[in-house]
Amino acid sequence: MNQTSPIIYRDLQLLAPVIAEFKAKTAEPATKRFSGLCGFDGFVDTFVRLQTPPSMAEFGAKVTAAAGIATSYPVRQLGDKFGGNGPLFVAALSDIYAGKIDVTCIGPLGENEVMPIFQGALGGKTRRLHTLGRAALTTCLEFTDGKVMLNDMSACAEVTWERLLKCVGQEALDIELQAADFISAVNWGKLPHAGEIWSNLAARLAQLGVPAKKVFYFMDLAEFENRPLADREDLLARMEPITRQCHTLLSFNLKEAWQMAEVFGGKFYGRKDADSVAELAALLWSRIDVDRVIVHPNNGVACASAAGTVYVPGPYCANPLISTGAGDNFGAGCLAAALIGLDNAGIVLAGNCAGGHFVRSGRSASFADMAKLLDAWTAGTLAERL
């Protein structure tokens, strides 16, 4: 790997030129309407907020102490929402562009037809919804310092390339791919056959004569600690042909990046400082055949590419209103910024702002919302709630 020393933006004063470029670029009138597809999961999420103890750290200790006996805790039921990384990413991307983007969502959104919970949430934000079968189910335990996702993933095994072709149709899929500026392929961790789908989409772009590097291909593995080493190695082997055809962005949260680094002998567990996160991103980029590697803890982001490695701080929120979906909003912000031509620093700044806005407000940001957040953050007046 031939890279210069990473650029670490340790405070907002140093970040001022990046913020200025981001605001100028996102304020420009759109020169085109972007088009693409996102998938390939779909969950119905039931949200539960732990009232006491409020944190994962306290809850874990209490559960351990109660092992072999029994215990109970007061909660607040927050209701059901549409979920899955793909649908949440779709909603966020549409909102970032204030609806001025054409997105097709593909995933298990209902047994024979799209369920009302997905139709109501995504019908007005998408060009098309294609369902691949029954949705998976998740109970989300929300804490002040994170979340615990209890997933019934039996439906995920039914999401295959063959099923996609059957439900979408080869002709319809080809039309989508020929017009695509981007593909967002997320939640490899819970979709056992996702790797084949990811590879076949890139291969089909080449077969259709779509120029190399025309399509931005955003990939987020999501939680994958239950996938064996052989699966991770298989996925990594798929990256080179995908990257040969597409401009690839591979995104990890910090825990996932620690786990992937282990494949290459990297020892990063527990290292959360900016320099270590930048070093981790650079290591992963040097070993994985993608154009950009993004690593995001909850207080900043690193991005590594052939242009070098940068680290940008984030608008940390100590008491998030909601955390489920924050990573998908972050990813949508990164992809949205890449589409309009921002560099590594601008891309991860956009991701930070999209995620930071979501955890404070419970809703996805537009580019204009991100600019307002940046104004408040710079002025030192950014609140825990928006």
DONU-762198 format. One line per field, with one value per residue (C-alpha): x, y, z; residue number from 1; residue in one letter. Coordinates in steps of 0.02 Angstrom, whole numbers, plus 50000, padded with zeros to 5 digits. Example, Ala and Ser with C-alpha at 12.3 -4.5 7.8 and 13.67 -1.06 7.14 Angstrom:
c1: c(50615|50684)
c2: c(49775|49947)
c3: c(50390|50357)
nr: c(1|2)
rest: c(a|s)
***
This chain:
c1: c(50000|50073|49983|50038|50004|49819|49737|49655|49530|49531|49418|49291|49411|49520|49364|49305|49360|49275|49115|49120|49140|49000|48880|48925|48909|48743|48669|48698|48546|48544|48613|48532|48410|48500|48429|48469|48415|48432|48410|48396|48319|48157|48108|47960|48038|47957|48040|48058|48142|48218|48169|48280|48419|48438|48608|48671|48817|48703|48578|48712|48779|48605|48560|48722|48686|48512|48570|48488|48350|48235|48223|48110|48126|48007|48000|47903|47831|47868|47769|47807|47899|47961|48141|48286|48443|48383|48213|48287|48426|48297|48194|48347|48417|48251|48239|48418|48371|48200|48119|48212|48293|48228|48252|48190|48182|48199|48178|48065|47925|47775|47723|47625|47617|47702|47641|47548|47686|47812|47692|47644|47824|47908|47774|47796|47986|48021|47998|47955|47941|47979|47943|48041|47933|47889|47977|48092|48053|48156|48130|48241|48291|48340|48465|48549|48716|48663|48538|48509|48427|48333|48312|48201|48295|48216|48147|48321|48375|48239|48320|48419|48473|48351|48210|48255|48251|48084|48002|48077|48102|48259|48194|48137|48301|48401|48305|48346|48530|48551|48483|48573|48691|48704|48670|48654|48679|48666|48648|48761|48775|48595|48569|48662|48646|48683|48858|48791|48666|48800|48915|48780|48721|48896|48919|48754|48805|48958|48854|48736|48882|48867|49035|49154|49149|48987|48888|48925|48907|48882|48901|48868|48896|48794|48820|48910|48991|48888|48954|49101|49274|49243|49095|49199|49337|49209|49141|49314|49350|49196|49255|49382|49263|49131|49259|49322|49147|49086|49150|49139|49115|49125|49062|49090|49042|49188|49147|49128|49293|49380|49308|49358|49534|49554|49545|49708|49790|49748|49728|49618|49489|49461|49555|49433|49544|49548|49723|49682|49519|49611|49746|49611|49524|49691|49731|49563|49577|49751|49685|49513|49486|49368|49385|49341|49334|49233|49243|49122|49123|48987|49094|49182|49224|49378|49384|49529|49555|49693|49687|49737|49651|49552|49467|49323|49244|49057|48920|48914|48746|48759|48572|48502|48315|48331|48481|48404|48423|48565|48690|48576|48554|48743|48768|48638|48728|48893|48818|48723|48884|48982|48851|48875|49063|49123|49293|49329|49313|49152|49079|49105|49054|48887|48870|48906|48776|48643|48668|48685|48523|48429|48477|48426|48260|48202|48187|48303|48391|48390|48547|48472|48447|48629|48686|48583|48657|48831|48791|48734|48880|49005|48923|48926|48737|48697|48570|48533|48363|48316)
c2: c(50000|50167|50296|50457|50486|50498|50667|50677|50818|50831|50982|51084|51228|51113|51046|51218|51199|51030|51101|51248|51133|51019|51165|51241|51076|51026|51199|51187|51150|50967|50937|50766|50652|50498|50324|50158|50010|49956|49790|49654|49628|49675|49668|49717|49790|49797|49931|49918|50052|49991|50114|50043|50002|50126|50069|49909|49906|49906|49786|49659|49655|49633|49493|49404|49420|49346|49195|49035|49130|49255|49441|49573|49754|49895|49942|50056|49980|50099|50004|49923|50002|49948|49891|49806|49895|49906|49987|50106|50154|50186|50301|50398|50418|50483|50609|50670|50716|50781|50648|50702|50533|50372|50222|50045|49940|49751|49637|49520|49645|49526|49349|49381|49570|49716|49731|49891|49939|49945|50018|50158|50199|50177|50192|50379|50371|50242|50216|50033|49907|49725|49594|49431|49348|49358|49486|49441|49496|49591|49647|49799|49833|50016|50081|50248|50175|50057|49924|49737|49662|49499|49433|49296|49277|49122|49224|49286|49117|49129|49283|49212|49267|49144|49214|49391|49350|49262|49404|49552|49476|49481|49613|49729|49705|49744|49906|49955|49914|50003|50163|50144|50271|50171|50006|49994|49814|49797|49671|49535|49475|49414|49361|49197|49210|49397|49370|49286|49426|49559|49471|49437|49617|49679|49542|49586|49769|49714|49598|49743|49851|49977|50069|50021|50135|50220|50142|50178|50016|50044|49890|49874|49704|49742|49628|49473|49394|49236|49211|49089|49133|49038|49152|49308|49243|49204|49380|49458|49355|49431|49610|49618|49582|49695|49835|49806|49850|49975|50113|50022|50088|49959|50020|49949|50004|49996|49825|49751|49828|49751|49582|49596|49652|49486|49399|49488|49469|49646|49671|49823|49771|49910|50041|50185|50339|50433|50376|50193|50204|50285|50151|50017|50089|50098|49917|49855|49956|49885|49707|49718|49753|49903|50085|50153|50078|50173|50138|50227|50226|50334|50489|50503|50415|50361|50334|50254|50251|50270|50457|50424|50408|50539|50544|50665|50691|50672|50765|50640|50619|50551|50516|50466|50476|50319|50217|50085|50153|50272|50166|50161|50350|50365|50253|50346|50508|50436|50373|50535|50634|50516|50536|50725|50710|50749|50681|50563|50696|50764|50590|50544|50718|50690|50520|50597|50732|50612|50494|50636|50716|50551|50503|50676|50691|50516|50572|50570|50730|50822|50907|51069|50989|50934|51111|51176|51043|51096|51277|51231|51112|51244|51375|51257|51258|51084|51008|50827|50847|50928)
c3: c(50000|49948|50052|50132|50317|50355|50369|50541|50563|50752|50770|50675|50641|50535|50451|50394|50210|50198|50272|50152|50001|50062|50084|49916|49824|49903|49874|49686|49578|49527|49353|49338|49427|49492|49475|49556|49658|49840|49929|49976|50147|50231|50415|50520|50678|50849|50957|51145|51252|51416|51553|51688|51674|51530|51465|51386|51508|51659|51580|51536|51713|51788|51668|51709|51895|51870|51771|51834|51923|51836|51812|51737|51686|51644|51461|51346|51188|51045|50913|50746|50601|50432|50443|50362|50305|50126|50159|50289|50168|50031|50141|50196|50021|49956|50097|50070|49892|49947|49838|49681|49652|49573|49687|49663|49822|49809|49960|50057|50086|50093|50052|49893|49887|49972|50152|50200|50324|50180|50053|50171|50216|50047|49914|49900|49910|49775|49591|49618|49758|49718|49851|49857|49990|50174|50281|50425|50603|50732|50910|50941|51122|51129|51258|51284|51228|51088|51044|51048|50893|50917|50740|50670|50508|50435|50290|50245|50178|50046|49966|49820|49647|49569|49676|49626|49441|49462|49558|49467|49295|49190|49070|49209|49302|49146|49121|49300|49279|49114|49193|49359|49434|49595|49681|49869|49927|50116|50258|50193|50373|50382|50201|50171|49981|49966|49896|49740|49713|49732|49609|49480|49478|49436|49307|49225|49212|49113|49003|48963|48911|49053|49060|49198|49350|49294|49437|49620|49717|49904|50014|50201|50280|50438|50588|50524|50678|50651|50475|50474|50411|50249|50210|50241|50128|49993|50003|49993|49837|49756|49780|49639|49494|49571|49586|49409|49347|49480|49592|49758|49934|50074|50242|50417|50589|50710|50780|50606|50552|50703|50655|50472|50518|50608|50440|50395|50565|50621|50809|50835|50966|51092|50991|50964|50948|50783|50734|50762|50665|50519|50527|50529|50375|50283|50326|50263|50103|50071|50085|50005|49820|49836|49789|49961|50136|50265|50453|50569|50757|50837|50855|50687|50524|50427|50239|50145|49957|49828|49867|50048|50216|50308|50477|50509|50680|50702|50794|50937|51024|51202|51218|51048|51021|50914|50858|50745|50569|50610|50513|50361|50365|50380|50229|50126|50167|50106|49943|49913|49932|49819|49683|49678|49669|49844|49899|50043|50178|50104|50088|50270|50329|50241|50323|50493|50468|50404|50550|50677|50620|50625|50803|50865|50772|50722|50543|50394|50342|50177|50115|50181|50353|50353|50316|50464|50577|50522|50563|50738|50764|50710|50821|50971|50985|50921|51040|51083|50999|50834)
nr: c(1|2|3|4|5|6|7|8|9|10|11|12|13|14|15|16|17|18|19|20|21|22|23|24|25|26|27|28|29|30|31|32|33|34|35|36|37|38|39|40|41|42|43|44|45|46|47|48|49|50|51|52|53|54|55|56|57|58|59|60|61|62|63|64|65|66|67|68|69|70|71|72|73|74|75|76|77|78|79|80|81|82|83|84|85|86|87|88|89|90|91|92|93|94|95|96|97|98|99|100|101|102|103|104|105|106|107|108|109|110|111|112|113|114|115|116|117|118|119|120|121|122|123|124|125|126|127|128|129|130|131|132|133|134|135|136|137|138|139|140|141|142|143|144|145|146|147|148|149|150|151|152|153|154|155|156|157|158|159|160|161|162|163|164|165|166|167|168|169|170|171|172|173|174|175|176|177|178|179|180|181|182|183|184|185|186|187|188|189|190|191|192|193|194|195|196|197|198|199|200|201|202|203|204|205|206|207|208|209|210|211|212|213|214|215|216|217|218|219|220|221|222|223|224|225|226|227|228|229|230|231|232|233|234|235|236|237|238|239|240|241|242|243|244|245|246|247|248|249|250|251|252|253|254|255|256|257|258|259|260|261|262|263|264|265|266|267|268|269|270|271|272|273|274|275|276|277|278|279|280|281|282|283|284|285|286|287|288|289|290|291|292|293|294|295|296|297|298|299|300|301|302|303|304|305|306|307|308|309|310|311|312|313|314|315|316|317|318|319|320|321|322|323|324|325|326|327|328|329|330|331|332|333|334|335|336|337|338|339|340|341|342|343|344|345|346|347|348|349|350|351|352|353|354|355|356|357|358|359|360|361|362|363|364|365|366|367|368|369|370|371|372|373|374|375|376|377|378|379|380|381|382|383|384|385|386)
rest: c(m|n|q|t|s|p|i|i|y|r|d|l|q|l|l|a|p|v|i|a|e|f|k|a|k|t|a|e|p|a|t|k|r|f|s|g|l|c|g|f|d|g|f|v|d|t|f|v|r|l|q|t|p|p|s|m|a|e|f|g|a|k|v|t|a|a|a|g|i|a|t|s|y|p|v|r|q|l|g|d|k|f|g|g|n|g|p|l|f|v|a|a|l|s|d|i|y|a|g|k|i|d|v|t|c|i|g|p|l|g|e|n|e|v|m|p|i|f|q|g|a|l|g|g|k|t|r|r|l|h|t|l|g|r|a|a|l|t|t|c|l|e|f|t|d|g|k|v|m|l|n|d|m|s|a|c|a|e|v|t|w|e|r|l|l|k|c|v|g|q|e|a|l|d|i|e|l|q|a|a|d|f|i|s|a|v|n|w|g|k|l|p|h|a|g|e|i|w|s|n|l|a|a|r|l|a|q|l|g|v|p|a|k|k|v|f|y|f|m|d|l|a|e|f|e|n|r|p|l|a|d|r|e|d|l|l|a|r|m|e|p|i|t|r|q|c|h|t|l|l|s|f|n|l|k|e|a|w|q|m|a|e|v|f|g|g|k|f|y|g|r|k|d|a|d|s|v|a|e|l|a|a|l|l|w|s|r|i|d|v|d|r|v|i|v|h|p|n|n|g|v|a|c|a|s|a|a|g|t|v|y|v|p|g|p|y|c|a|n|p|l|i|s|t|g|a|g|d|n|f|g|a|g|c|l|a|a|a|l|i|g|l|d|n|a|g|i|v|l|a|g|n|c|a|g|g|h|f|v|r|s|g|r|s|a|s|f|a|d|m|a|k|l|l|d|a|w|t|a|g|t|l|a|e|r|l)
***
